[in-house]
Amino acid sequence: MLLFIVTLTNFFLSGTIQSMGKAGEALKQTLESYKISQNQLATTLSTKRPVVNRWFHSQVDPTAETVVEIVKALQNINPQASQEFVRLYLGDWIVGAAQTVLTQPRKLPDSDKVDVSALSRLFANKTTSYKYLCFISLLDILRRRHFEVLSPISFEEIIVEILANAWYPHTYFKLSFGLQDKIPQKLDALSLEITEPILNFTDRDKKSLRKTIGSQNLKEIIE
């Protein structure tokens, strides 16, 4: 499930998922199907009813961040309605992504360059999420470097990348990283000034977010 949430988040970050009026249509169908009033949704979202009404009539489409908040609000009102809204909004993509991620083979492909058995053992015990986050973060760093592997990667750079990758799932999707995992605590302890560039889901490289995290005093986290 963690891998699926990370995949979903990366699609948001890459700009693959776009509203184009579809969010309003999905919201209208969901509210009508599950007999949820616009006022009830507005109250749960702590917003004004006219705002929901404009979404309902597709006059204005909610932003990507707001869509996430709508999903969480519907979850509180009716979990089935929340699932239906996601299905209507993302359509066949969510079904295909879920099947691809959840049914993919557990065995890694053979390689002449990589000790596959050793790599597989790295993920043998998974009580926390840091193994996945560290691996994904290393891949992200290498991708930005066009997979030039001769230059060293500092531990601080890896830490910044891990925190940046964990920030969206932790902040927006309230994903549990495991009872023993310290990453959410470290994120909450940072004094991050959240500005519009950070919330730009089209910033696939998380440039603004990485810069903001990197400007913090990370000495304790690195230690």
SVG drawing of the C-alpha trace seen along z (x, -y; Angstrom):
<svg xmlns="http://www.w3.org/2000/svg" viewBox="-30 -31 64 45">
<polyline fill="none" stroke="black" stroke-width="0.4" points="0.0,0.0 2.9,-2.4 4.3,-1.8 0.8,-2.5 0.4,-5.8 3.9,-6.9 3.1,-6.0 -0.1,-8.0 1.7,-11.0 4.4,-10.9 1.6,-11.1 0.3,-14.2 3.8,-15.6 4.5,-14.9 1.3,-16.6 -0.1,-13.4 -3.4,-13.9 -5.2,-17.1 -8.7,-18.3 -10.0,-19.9 -13.5,-20.1 -13.6,-16.4 -13.3,-17.0 -16.5,-19.0 -18.4,-16.4 -17.1,-13.6 -18.1,-15.6 -21.6,-16.3 -22.2,-12.6 -20.9,-11.5 -22.9,-13.9 -26.1,-13.1 -25.5,-9.3 -24.8,-9.3 -27.3,-12.0 -24.7,-14.3 -25.6,-17.9 -23.3,-20.7 -23.7,-22.3 -22.6,-19.1 -19.5,-18.9 -18.7,-22.6 -19.0,-22.2 -16.7,-19.2 -14.2,-21.1 -14.5,-24.3 -15.3,-26.3 -18.2,-28.3 -21.2,-26.6 -21.0,-28.9 -17.4,-27.5 -18.7,-23.9 -21.6,-25.1 -19.2,-26.4 -17.4,-23.1 -20.7,-21.2 -21.7,-23.1 -18.2,-22.9 -17.9,-26.7 -14.5,-26.5 -12.5,-23.3 -10.8,-22.6 -7.0,-22.6 -5.0,-19.3 -4.5,-20.1 -8.2,-20.8 -9.1,-17.5 -7.1,-15.7 -9.0,-17.6 -12.3,-16.7 -11.3,-13.0 -10.5,-13.2 -13.7,-15.1 -15.8,-12.5 -14.0,-9.8 -15.3,-11.3 -18.8,-11.6 -19.0,-8.3 -16.0,-6.2 -17.8,-4.6 -18.5,-8.1 -14.8,-9.0 -13.9,-5.9 -16.5,-6.6 -15.3,-10.2 -11.7,-9.0 -12.9,-6.4 -15.0,-8.9 -12.2,-11.5 -9.3,-9.3 -11.3,-6.8 -9.6,-3.8 -6.2,-5.1 -6.6,-4.3 -7.8,-0.8 -4.9,-0.2 -2.4,-1.7 -3.7,0.4 -3.5,3.5 0.0,2.7 1.4,1.8 -0.4,4.4 0.0,7.4 3.5,6.8 5.8,9.8 7.8,9.8 10.9,11.3 13.3,8.8 14.5,9.5 17.9,11.2 20.9,8.9 24.5,9.4 25.5,6.2 23.6,6.3 23.6,8.9 19.8,9.3 19.7,11.6 21.6,9.1 19.4,6.3 16.3,8.3 17.5,9.0 17.7,5.3 13.9,5.3 13.4,8.5 12.3,6.9 10.0,4.0 8.6,2.8 9.2,-0.8 9.3,-2.8 12.9,-4.1 14.2,-1.4 11.7,-2.2 12.2,-6.0 15.9,-5.7 15.9,-3.6 13.4,-5.9 15.4,-8.9 18.7,-7.5 17.0,-6.8 15.6,-10.3 19.1,-11.8 20.7,-9.6 18.0,-10.5 18.7,-14.2 22.3,-13.4 21.4,-11.4 22.7,-8.3 26.3,-9.6 27.5,-7.4 31.2,-8.5 30.4,-11.7 29.8,-11.0 26.4,-11.5 26.5,-13.1 24.5,-11.7 22.9,-15.1 21.6,-15.1 20.0,-11.7 18.4,-12.9 16.9,-16.0 15.6,-13.8 14.0,-11.3 12.3,-14.1 11.1,-15.7 9.7,-12.3 8.0,-11.7 6.5,-15.2 3.6,-14.8 2.4,-11.4 2.7,-12.5 1.2,-15.9 -1.5,-15.4 -2.4,-11.8 -1.8,-11.3 0.0,-8.1 1.2,-6.0 4.9,-5.2 4.8,-2.6 4.8,-3.0 8.6,-2.8 9.4,-5.1 10.9,-8.5 10.6,-10.2 7.1,-11.8 8.4,-13.1 11.4,-14.7 9.1,-16.3 6.8,-17.7 9.8,-19.1 11.0,-21.2 9.9,-24.8 8.9,-24.7 7.3,-27.9 4.8,-26.4 4.4,-28.6 2.7,-28.2 5.9,-27.0 6.2,-24.1 2.5,-23.1 3.1,-23.0 2.3,-19.4 3.8,-19.8 7.3,-20.3 8.4,-16.7 11.8,-17.2 10.4,-18.9 13.0,-21.7 11.3,-24.3 10.5,-21.7 14.1,-20.3 15.5,-23.9 13.2,-24.7 14.1,-21.5 17.8,-22.0 17.7,-25.5 16.7,-24.0 19.1,-23.0 19.3,-19.2 22.3,-18.4 20.2,-16.4 18.4,-14.5 21.6,-13.7 23.2,-12.5"/>
</svg>
